[in-house]
């Protein structure tokens, strides 16, 4: 199959990845340089790899992540999710931040309180982008949009304003979601419960995702709601998941055009270092993918808070240790706060200051590049032999070519997402996709070797003067 071919169930826009979060600098064959570490993400769809890679940094490391997405709606959502991730403890407790993040990340419908938080974030981000149009200054040292074209930043402002002030008569997300399900299943729609169960038990479970519970998966397939974190009404449209697209000769339609088959549990909910969350009773998992997502995201946010605090605390016991701590280490220190009233959550832009009130992470910066910039990077001297690690999603593999060798640093890692969790593909298509990925890498001058830290969702290569390192595909069907 073509590497760039879009599958109906996966949609035409990637709101989340089709594989778990990875520390892109963690490989026994990857040599970490003494200076700034540069990571290029091509089509990652969400910030899971950014957050996970930060957990592996030492206090002396500096990390610069460069992000390329194929449309500005995904860039806007990346900025939104990073904005929520960097909320300070004074503005939002760790547990509330985790809940809000997962709601916005994976739910087609959210609670009213979460909508107010989303609107406030959109207003802040819109103002910060507007300020970069008139000056070269950044609203926050960790988030850099200055490398985007002016028309792309204008588009970001338009998207954020649409999130902040959605149409007065919005389309019903339930109807939009159901229309996608009907189109995808066709004549099988009336027996959709059986189709959902087949995709879960015969595909996802067989490919190592048996922690995803039937109840939660079927509910998400029916309604688009994956994370019900609190008791409440999930009836407000998640504006960050709505996308304007044209359908043939018809006028542009704003609806949900993302994944309706694989699910948002893959990014944070199918792996955990805490093996207690993988225990079974009567051959059934005690915990679910939603539980694992919550504990994993909470641990990532604790790590961010720890890296931020290292700037202010000179008595850090081990300056060379990783910033990642146990899930309970910061919870006991977290100050219990009351949630701010909704009247304080959404503030008009003219009342805001220029700088974003977010965590300032020591030595971490995320820069966003134009969607068409990948093939232009080798033409600019600043990007030559720059990237210590390069990640490419399954939906963007078709953009890779031999110019990769020009932008990869010596001993760089190349991680390519596979098509295991594109459930509409047959086993032969998944296998053919993996073969094509290997061909693209080899055409770029890479050679594959095996790594014991291999996983089933991606190929990993390490560049040794144009040699590659290969992560085997355990569950390739």
N, C-alpha and C positions, 0 to 999 in steps of 0.2 A: 504494500500500500504506500501511498505518498506520505512522507513524513509530516507534511503540513496539512493534511486532510482533516477537516473538522468532523467529528462524529455527532450525530443528532442528539443523543442523550447528554453528551458533554457540553453542548451549547456552542455558541460562537464567541463567548467571552469567558475568560478564566477568572472566576472570583476567588478560588482557592486552588491549592496544588493537589496533584494526584499522587502524593507520597508524603511520608512524615518529615518533620523538621530535621535538618542535619547541620552539624557543626562543619562547615565547609573548609575549615583549616585543620581539622582533626584527622590526620592520616599518618600512619607510620612511615610512609614514603614521601610525605610532604615536608620540605625543609622550610622552617619559619625564619624569615630574615630578621635582622636586628632593627631595621627601620620600620616604616609604615607598611602594614599588611593591606593589600588591595584585593577586593573580591568583586567580581562582576556577576550580576544576576540577570539572566535573560528570560523573561516571561515567567518568573516565579509565582506571580499572581497574588501572593500574600507575604507578610513579613516573617514567616516562620523560620526561614533560614537565617535571616538577620538576627532575630532574637536568640536562636540557638547558638549561632557563632559567637555572639557576645559572651555567652556563658563560659566559653573555653578560653577567653582572653586572660592573660595575667595582668597585673596592675601596671606593668611597664609597657604592655603592648599598645599600639595605636592601630585602629582599624578604619579603613575607608571602604565603604560599600557603594558600588555603582549599580544603578538599577535601570534596566530597559524593559518596558512593557509595550504591547502592541497597540494600545489605545489609551487615551487620557483618562477615561473613566476608571480604569484599573490603577493608574497612577494616583488619581484622587483618592481611591479607596486605600491604597498603600499608605498615603499620607495620613488618612483618617485613623487607620489602625495603629500606626506609629504614634500619632498624637495621643490616642487613648493609652498606649503602652507607657508613654512618658509622663503621664499625669503624676503630680507630686502627692505625697501622703497627706499634705494639708488640704488638697482639693478632693482627693478620692482615696479611700482606704484600699489596701491590696485586694481584699476579697471582693469589694464592690467593683473595682477596676476589672478583675477577672470576669465577673458576671457580665458587665457591660460589654467588654471586649468580645466574649463568646456570642452574646446575643447579636451584636452588630455583624460579627464575622459570619455566622452560619444560619441566621434566621431570616426568612422572608417577611415575617411579622414580629414586631418587638413591643415591649411595654411602653406606655405613655412616658414614663420617666426616662427610659432609655432614649426615646425620640427627642426629648428635650436636651439630653446630653449630646446627641448627634447634631442637633441644630446649633448648639453652642459651639461645638468643635468646628462645624462648617463655617460659622461666622468668623471664628478666630483664624482659620486657615485661609479663608477668602481675603481677609484683611492683610495677612502676612504676605500672600502672593502678590497682592496689589502693591504693597510697599516695595517688593523687589523689582517691579516694573519701572519705578522711578529712581532706584538707587541700587548699588551693588551689594548693599548690606544684607545679611541674613537675619530673619526673625528669630532663628534659633540655631546655635552652632552645630547641632546634630542633623538638621534637616536642610538640605540645599537644593533649591529649584532654579538657581540662577543659570544653569547650563541648558535649560529648556528654551526653546524659541519663544519670542514674545507672543505669537499667536497661540502657542501651546499653553502658556501661562494664562492668557486670556480665557482659553477654554477651561482651564482648571477653575478660574474664578466663576465662570458661568455654571459649572457643575456644582460647586460649593453653594452658590446662591440658590440653585434649584433645590438642593437638599435643605437649605435653611428655610426657604419659602416654597414648599411644594405646591402643585396646583390645588386650587380650592376644591375641586371635585376630582380627587385622585381615582385612578382606576383601581378596581378591586384586585388586590394581590392574589387572593384565593382563586378568582376567576382566571387571572392571567396564568397562574401556576397550573390550574386544572386544564387550561387550553394547551399548554405545553405537554402535559402528560397524555392528553388525548391524541395530540399529533404524533407523539413518540410511539405510543402503543398501537394506535390504529384500531383494528378489529379486536385486539386483545384487551381493550379498555375495560370492558365489562367483567373480565376476569383478572383485573389488575392486581388484586391481592395475591393471587398465585404467581403473577409475574414478579412482584416485589419479593416474595419469599424465595423464588428461584434465583434471582440476582443476588440475594443475600447468602443463602445457604450453599448454592452451587458455584458461586463466583467469588464473592468477597470472603466468605468463610474458608473456602478452599485455597485462597491466596494469602492466608495468614491473618485475616481480620475477624476472627471468630469472637473477639471481645465486643463487637458491635451487636447490640441486642436487637431482636426482631421487633419489639414494641417501638423502640425509638427510631429504628430505620424506616419502618412502615409509616410511622407518623410523619417523618420528614418527607418520604416519597409522596404522601397524600397532600401535605399542607406546606412543606418548605420550612417547617419549624423544627430545628435540630436540638436546640439548647433551651429548655425551660428551667432556668436557674432558680427562679423564685415563684411562689404562688402569685398569680396575677393574670391579667388579661393580655394575651399576645394578639392584638387586633390592629396594631398600627403598622402601616407599610414601612419596611426598611428601605428608605430612599436610596441608600448606597448600593443596593442590589438591582436597581432599575436602570435600564439601559435603552437609549434611543437608537433604533436601527430601522432601516428601510426593508420592506419585504417585496422584492420584485419591482413591479411598476407602481406599487401602491405608495401612499404617503408614509413618512416615517412613523413608527409606532414605538411608544415607550412602554417597555414591559420587562419581564424577567427572561433573559436569554442565556443564562448560565447553566451549570450542571444540574440535572434532575435525576441522576442515576447513581453516581458513586458516593456523593455526600461529603460534607465538611468535616467528618470525623477523622479523615485520613491525615490531616495536617498535624493534629496534636493528640489524637485519641486512640491510636492503635499500638503505641509503644510506650513503655515506662521503665525507669530504672528501679522502681519500687515493685518488686515481684509479688508483694501482697495483693496488689491490684489485679494480678493475673490468676489468682487462686480460683479454683472451681469447687462447687458442692453439687453433688448429684449430676455431675458432668455439665453443669451450667456455671458460667462466670458469675462470681459474687458481685463484681464491679462491672460497670459498662464503659463504653467509649466516651460517654459524656462525663463520667466521673474521672476518667483518666485525662481527658482534655482539661478539665478544671484544675486538677492537681499539677499537670504539666505547665499550663499557662501561669498558674500562681507561682510556681518555682522560677519560671523565667522572669516574672516581674520582681520577685525577691532579689534575683541576681542583678537586675537593673538598679534597684534601690541600693544594693551593696556597692556596686561600682560607683554610683553617684556619691555615696557616703565616704568612699576612700579619699575623695578630694578634700574632705573636711576633717578627717581623722588621721593624725600623724602617728597614732599608736596601733596601726594595723599589724596584727601579729605576724603575718607571713606575706610580705609584699609580692612574692613570686607565685603565690597560689592562685588558683582559678577563682573567679568571682562567684561561681555557682555554689550555693549552700543547700542544706537540706530544707525540705518544705516546711519544717517547723521552726527553723532557726530565727527567722525574722518575725514570725507571727506573734511570738511572745513579746517582742519589742514594739510591735505595731500599736500606735496610739488609737484607742477606740474613739471614733468620731461619729457624730450624727450626720446623716445625709443632708446636704444642703437643700433647702426648699426649692421647688421648681421655679419660683419667681427669681431666684438667683442663678439658676442654671443657664438661662438663655438671656444674653445681653446684646443690645444693639451694637453693631460694629463701631459706630462713632464713639462709644464709651470705652473702647478697648485701647490698651497701649500697644505700641508697635511690637515689642518683644513677646514671644509666646511664653507663658508661665508653665514651663515643663522641666522635667529632670534634665540636668546637663551632664551627660555621661562623659567620663574622663577618657579622652582619646578615641571617640567614636564619631564618625560622620557618615551620613547617607546622602549621596548625590543622585539626582534623577536625570537621565539622559533622554534625548528625543527618541521616539519609537523607531525612526529610520536610521539611527546612528550606528548600529552594529557594524555594518560593512564600511563605515567611514572611519572607525577608530584606527585601523592600521595606517591611515593616511596622515595621522597627526602624531608628531614626535612624542608628545606627552604620554601617549598610551602605549608606545612601543615597549614590549617586554615588561609591562607594568603589573599584570594581574597574577597574584599568587594562587588564586582559585577562580574558576569559571564554572558557573552553573547554568544549564540550559534546560528548559522544560520540554516536555514532549510536543507541545503545540508550537514551539519555535525552532525545533531541530532543523527544519528546512532552510533556516537562515544561516546555518553554520557552513563554513567552507575553509579552504586551506589557509586563509588569512589569519586563522586562530593562532598559528605559530608566531605571528608578528606581534601579538599583544600579550602572549603568555610569558611570564617570567620563567627563568630556569627553575626546574623542580616544581612547576605549577601543577595544581590539580584541576582536572576537567571532570565535572560530574554532570551526567546527562540523565534526565528523568525518563523512565521507560513507560510503556503503555499498559502495564499490568492491570491498572484500575480503570482503564477505559472499557467499561463492561460491554459495550456494544460490539467490540472487536472479537473475532473468533480467535482460537488458539493459534491458528496459522498466521493470522494477521499480527498478533502480538509477537510471535516469534520472528516474523518478517521485519517488523519494526525494529526489534533488537539487532537483527543482522544489518539493517540499514544504518543504525546508529554506529555500529562498529566500523562500517565502511566509511562513513563520514569522518570518524576520528582518524582512521588510518590514512585517508586521503589528505588529512591535515598534517601528517607526519608523526603521528602518535603510535606507540606500540604498547599493547596491553600486558599487564602482569597481574597476578592474583594478590588480594589483600584479605587477611583474616577478619577484618572489620566489615566484610562485605554485607550488603543488604539486598533485598529482593526488588527494590523499586528503582534502582538507578545503576548505571555504569559509572565507575570512577576510574580516572586515568591520572597518572602523574608524569609530568614532562621532565625527562632527563635528557637535556640537549636534544629535544624532540623524540623522547621515548614516553610511553604511556603506562599508567598503572590501572589495572582492571578490577572492578568489584563484581564478583560473580552474581549471577541471577538465580537465586536459590529456587524461587517459586515460578520460574518461567514455564508456562504450560505449553 
